[in-house]
Amino acid sequence: MTTGETVFFAVFALLFGLAIGSFLNVVIYRVPAGLSVVSPPSRCPSCEKQISARDNIPVLSWLLLRGRCRNCGAAISPRYMLVELLTGVLFVLMLLRFGLSAELPAYLALTTSGVALAFIDLDTKRLPDKITIPTFVAVLVLLLLPAWLDSAWDSYLRAVLGTVALGGVYFVVWFIRPDAMGFGDVKLAPTLGLALGWLSWGAVALGGFLGFLLGAIVGVALMAASKAGRKTKVPFGPFMIAGALLAILVGQPVIDWYSGIAFG
């Protein structure tokens, strides 16, 4: 793509991601509660009045309303805006990483579910099957498109094996220490292994390693700040997702650097 085309599609990806992020706020709140994500329309949790279209514009409405409900003046958490911004930025980064390729839809689907799952896990310490299982199926099916168009069946096979490999690692960890990891993490791992395996075995290793590394760093930091103890259960899903996304977006230079050192 030319510079102009890149800017155009990046802006489109940002706006599309912001809109998806707005919907994810609904998903994050309603799915754990067992509620429909399509009805009723969004309402203020304080006064229960339906939020109008002009007050439901991602990011902009929150800024214009200064983080308060137009009807009752109740504070609206800035996290709603954070979810929208995070999704929008990640969509742009995925576009820059994959371009307008057949791979892009699979990684946008992973990003969308990843954001929702990370925040749900932080809130409830659960990773709902209603999201993890459909995400696995979606990524598995969407990766068939580049495999077919580019005759990249070797990459697709590696992706499937990556599912088994990363899922197997997490299953073993859970089997040995079920008190340290929830089975929801085990069910999430195959999807991450699928997306990472499509790229390379190095990506699988790096994505898995970064998940554990980020979890360890945050865990130590929380204990140092007296916010958690050795037996405090910290949701691990967000670290798994963050590690996988980092490996997907910026992992290749690290993999190349390590390969150069290890194999000369």
C-alpha positions as CSV (number, residue, x, y, z in Angstrom):
1,M,0.0,0.0,0.0
2,T,1.1,3.6,-0.6
3,T,1.4,6.0,2.3
4,G,-1.9,7.6,1.5
5,E,-3.7,4.2,1.3
6,T,-2.1,3.1,4.6
7,V,-3.3,6.3,6.3
8,F,-6.8,5.9,4.9
9,F,-7.1,2.2,6.0
10,A,-5.5,3.0,9.3
11,V,-8.2,5.6,10.0
12,F,-10.9,3.2,8.9
13,A,-9.5,0.5,11.2
14,L,-9.4,2.9,14.1
15,L,-13.0,4.0,13.6
16,F,-14.1,0.4,13.1
17,G,-12.2,-0.7,16.2
18,L,-13.7,2.1,18.3
19,A,-17.2,0.9,17.2
20,I,-16.4,-2.7,18.0
21,G,-15.0,-1.6,21.4
22,S,-18.3,0.2,22.2
23,F,-20.1,-3.1,21.6
24,L,-17.5,-5.0,23.7
25,N,-18.4,-2.9,26.7
26,V,-21.9,-4.4,26.4
27,V,-20.4,-7.9,26.0
28,I,-18.1,-7.5,29.0
29,Y,-21.0,-6.5,31.2
30,R,-23.7,-8.7,30.0
31,V,-22.2,-12.1,29.1
32,P,-21.0,-12.9,32.6
33,A,-24.5,-11.9,33.9
34,G,-26.1,-14.3,31.4
35,L,-27.9,-11.4,29.6
36,S,-28.5,-10.8,25.9
37,V,-26.0,-8.6,24.2
38,V,-28.5,-7.3,21.7
39,S,-31.5,-6.3,23.8
40,P,-32.5,-4.2,25.6
41,P,-30.6,-1.2,24.3
42,S,-27.9,0.3,26.5
43,R,-29.1,2.1,29.6
44,C,-27.6,4.2,32.4
45,P,-27.0,1.9,35.3
46,S,-28.0,4.7,37.7
47,C,-31.2,6.2,36.3
48,E,-31.9,3.3,33.8
49,K,-32.8,5.6,31.0
50,Q,-31.9,4.5,27.5
51,I,-28.7,6.0,26.2
52,S,-29.5,8.0,23.0
53,A,-27.5,7.6,19.8
54,R,-25.7,11.0,20.2
55,D,-24.5,9.9,23.7
56,N,-23.3,6.5,22.4
57,I,-20.5,7.7,20.0
58,P,-17.3,5.9,21.0
59,V,-14.9,8.0,23.0
60,L,-16.3,11.3,21.8
61,S,-19.5,11.1,23.8
62,W,-17.7,10.3,27.0
63,L,-15.4,13.3,26.5
64,L,-18.2,15.7,25.6
65,L,-20.3,14.5,28.6
66,R,-17.2,14.7,30.8
67,G,-17.8,11.2,31.9
68,R,-21.3,11.7,33.2
69,C,-24.8,10.6,32.3
70,R,-26.7,13.4,30.5
71,N,-29.9,12.5,32.3
72,C,-28.9,12.0,35.9
73,G,-25.3,13.2,36.1
74,A,-24.0,9.9,37.5
75,A,-20.4,9.2,36.8
76,I,-19.5,6.9,33.9
77,S,-16.4,4.9,34.4
78,P,-13.5,5.9,32.1
79,R,-13.0,2.2,31.5
80,Y,-15.7,2.3,28.8
81,M,-13.5,4.8,26.9
82,L,-10.4,2.7,27.6
83,V,-12.0,-0.4,26.1
84,E,-13.0,1.5,23.0
85,L,-9.5,3.1,22.6
86,L,-7.7,-0.1,23.2
87,T,-9.7,-2.0,20.6
88,G,-9.3,0.8,18.1
89,V,-5.5,1.0,18.5
90,L,-5.2,-2.8,18.4
91,F,-7.2,-2.9,15.1
92,V,-4.8,-0.3,13.6
93,L,-1.7,-2.3,14.8
94,M,-3.1,-5.5,13.3
95,L,-3.7,-3.7,10.0
96,L,-0.1,-2.4,10.0
97,R,1.1,-5.9,10.9
98,F,-0.8,-7.9,8.3
99,G,-1.9,-5.3,5.7
100,L,-5.0,-6.0,3.7
101,S,-4.2,-9.7,3.7
102,A,-6.4,-12.8,4.0
103,E,-4.9,-13.3,7.4
104,L,-6.2,-10.1,8.8
105,P,-9.8,-11.1,9.6
106,A,-8.6,-14.0,11.8
107,Y,-6.4,-11.7,13.8
108,L,-9.1,-9.1,14.2
109,A,-11.4,-11.8,15.5
110,L,-8.8,-12.8,18.0
111,T,-8.2,-9.2,19.0
112,T,-12.0,-8.6,19.5
113,S,-12.5,-11.6,21.7
114,G,-9.2,-11.1,23.5
115,V,-10.2,-7.6,24.7
116,A,-13.5,-8.9,25.9
117,L,-12.1,-11.9,27.6
118,A,-9.3,-9.9,29.3
119,F,-11.7,-7.5,31.0
120,I,-14.3,-10.2,31.9
121,D,-11.5,-12.2,33.5
122,L,-10.4,-9.1,35.5
123,D,-14.0,-8.6,36.7
124,T,-15.1,-12.1,37.3
125,K,-12.0,-14.4,37.3
126,R,-13.8,-16.4,34.6
127,L,-13.3,-16.9,30.8
128,P,-16.8,-17.8,29.5
129,D,-17.1,-20.7,27.1
130,K,-19.6,-18.5,25.2
131,I,-16.7,-16.5,24.0
132,T,-13.6,-18.8,24.1
133,I,-15.1,-21.7,22.1
134,P,-16.7,-19.6,19.3
135,T,-13.4,-17.7,19.0
136,F,-11.5,-20.9,18.5
137,V,-13.9,-22.0,15.8
138,A,-13.8,-18.5,14.1
139,V,-10.0,-18.3,14.0
140,L,-9.7,-21.9,12.8
141,V,-12.2,-21.2,10.0
142,L,-10.9,-17.8,9.0
143,L,-7.3,-19.1,8.7
144,L,-8.6,-21.5,6.0
145,L,-8.9,-18.5,3.7
146,P,-5.2,-17.6,3.6
147,A,-4.3,-21.3,3.6
148,W,-6.4,-21.8,0.5
149,L,-5.6,-18.5,-1.3
150,D,-1.8,-18.7,-0.7
151,S,-1.5,-22.5,-0.7
152,A,-0.2,-22.1,2.9
153,W,-1.3,-25.5,4.1
154,D,2.0,-26.0,5.9
155,S,1.2,-22.9,8.0
156,Y,-2.3,-24.2,8.7
157,L,-0.9,-27.5,9.8
158,R,1.6,-25.7,12.1
159,A,-1.3,-23.6,13.5
160,V,-3.3,-26.8,14.4
161,L,-0.2,-28.3,16.0
162,G,0.4,-25.0,17.8
163,T,-3.1,-25.5,19.3
164,V,-2.1,-28.9,20.6
165,A,1.3,-27.7,21.8
166,L,0.2,-24.6,23.8
167,G,-3.0,-26.2,25.0
168,G,-1.0,-29.2,26.2
169,V,1.4,-27.0,28.1
170,Y,-1.4,-25.2,29.9
171,F,-3.2,-28.5,30.6
172,V,0.0,-29.9,32.2
173,V,0.4,-26.8,34.4
174,W,-3.3,-26.9,35.4
175,F,-3.0,-30.7,36.1
176,I,0.0,-30.2,38.4
177,R,-1.2,-27.0,40.0
178,P,-5.0,-26.7,39.7
179,D,-4.9,-24.2,42.5
180,A,-2.7,-21.8,40.5
181,M,-4.6,-21.8,37.2
182,G,-8.2,-22.0,36.2
183,F,-9.4,-24.5,33.5
184,G,-10.7,-21.5,31.6
185,D,-7.1,-20.6,30.9
186,V,-6.6,-24.1,29.6
187,K,-9.5,-23.7,27.2
188,L,-8.2,-20.3,26.0
189,A,-4.7,-21.6,25.2
190,P,-5.6,-23.6,22.1
191,T,-6.9,-20.5,20.4
192,L,-3.8,-18.5,21.1
193,G,-1.6,-21.5,20.0
194,L,-3.6,-21.5,16.7
195,A,-3.0,-17.9,16.0
196,L,0.6,-18.0,17.0
197,G,1.3,-21.3,15.3
198,W,0.2,-19.9,11.9
199,L,3.1,-17.5,12.2
200,S,5.9,-19.8,13.4
201,W,7.0,-22.1,16.2
202,G,9.0,-19.2,17.5
203,A,5.9,-17.2,17.9
204,V,4.2,-20.0,19.9
205,A,7.2,-20.2,22.2
206,L,7.5,-16.4,22.6
207,G,3.7,-15.9,23.1
208,G,3.5,-18.5,25.7
209,F,6.6,-17.3,27.5
210,L,5.5,-13.7,27.5
211,G,2.2,-14.7,29.1
212,F,4.0,-16.3,32.0
213,L,6.5,-13.5,32.2
214,L,3.9,-10.7,32.4
215,G,1.9,-12.7,34.9
216,A,5.0,-13.1,37.1
217,I,6.0,-9.5,36.9
218,V,2.6,-8.2,37.8
219,G,2.3,-10.8,40.6
220,V,5.6,-9.8,42.1
221,A,4.7,-6.1,41.8
222,L,1.3,-6.7,43.6
223,M,3.1,-8.5,46.4
224,A,5.7,-5.8,46.7
225,A,2.9,-3.2,47.0
226,S,1.1,-5.4,49.6
227,K,-1.8,-5.7,47.2
228,A,-1.7,-9.4,47.0
229,G,-0.2,-12.4,48.9
230,R,1.4,-15.6,47.7
231,K,-2.0,-17.4,47.7
232,T,-4.0,-14.5,46.1
233,K,-5.6,-15.6,42.9
234,V,-4.8,-13.2,40.1
235,P,-6.7,-13.6,36.8
236,F,-4.2,-15.1,34.3
237,G,-6.2,-14.7,31.1
238,P,-5.2,-11.0,30.5
239,F,-1.5,-11.9,30.6
240,M,-2.0,-14.9,28.2
241,I,-3.8,-12.6,25.8
242,A,-1.3,-9.7,26.2
243,G,1.6,-12.1,25.7
244,A,0.1,-13.6,22.5
245,L,-0.8,-10.2,21.0
246,L,2.7,-8.9,21.7
247,A,4.3,-11.9,20.0
248,I,2.0,-11.4,17.0
249,L,2.6,-7.7,16.7
250,V,6.3,-7.3,17.5
251,G,7.6,-10.7,18.2
252,Q,9.4,-11.4,14.9
253,P,12.4,-9.2,15.5
254,V,12.8,-10.9,18.9
255,I,12.5,-14.3,17.4
256,D,15.1,-13.4,14.6
257,W,17.5,-12.0,17.3
258,Y,17.2,-15.1,19.4
259,S,17.6,-17.4,16.4
260,G,20.8,-15.6,15.4
261,I,22.2,-16.1,18.9
262,A,21.1,-19.7,19.3
263,F,21.9,-21.0,15.8
264,G,24.7,-18.6,14.9
